[in-house]
Amino acid sequence: MSCRKLKKVLACSDFDPELASKLVLEALFFKAETPYRQRWLAVEQANARATNRHFLERAYKYRPIKVVEFEHPRQQRIVFLELKREECARLFPVGRVYSQAFHLGGRGFFLSAHCNMDQQSSFHCFGLFLGMQEKGSVTSSVDYEFATRIKPFEEYASNHIGNYNFTVLKAVGYRNLFGIPWTALMADESLYFINGILHLQTELTVRQ
């Protein structure tokens, strides 16, 4: 179940509140763990056979994200998207994956990761885009920054900074986020995969 569905269960009166609260909170805490920690917990529980509940990573249609929200002094969101190496490999040669939606300034947004052709150099590369969901005539001016965690220090390093006026179903992004070919990104010595995970961060601020 998605986090959104689990939160609906918490508010539903069809279940025993004490039991539902215990099970749902347990699942939400599990989802807050890193993918590697999730797999470890699932294996540990399966081996122990202590309960009838088993935590497994669900097959998401839209990739889960973690969002840090600030409302003051300006509306701001920091969005974290993690992709496994095998997920990225499946994007080649023309695939794409979408994140779950998040909200900023009363509008819905999402991230999409692509494998596409670099228009200047004619090689495959990794692209990242920020899109707006809702139709409407209201323009949202957003400052954005794309960053990626890289080796050897495993800190987030900025890839691109800009501002964009979002109108009807518009998107902004970069066809070659890292400025390197797809083969270099996916290489064993790649600086961008840490323990098999690509860590992407997008910081968004509504401009007054």
Secondary structure, DSSP 8 states (H G I E B T S, - for coil): --HHHHHHHHH-TTS-HHHHHHHHHHHHHHHTS-HHHHHHHHHHHHHHT-SS--------SSB-EEEEEE-SSS-EEEEEEEEEHHHHHHHTTT-EEEB--EEETTEEEEEEEEEEE-TTT-SEEEEEEEEE-S--S--EEEEEEEEEEETTTTEEEEEEEEEEEE-TT-EEEETTSSSS-HHHHHSTT-SSEETTEEEEEEEEEE--
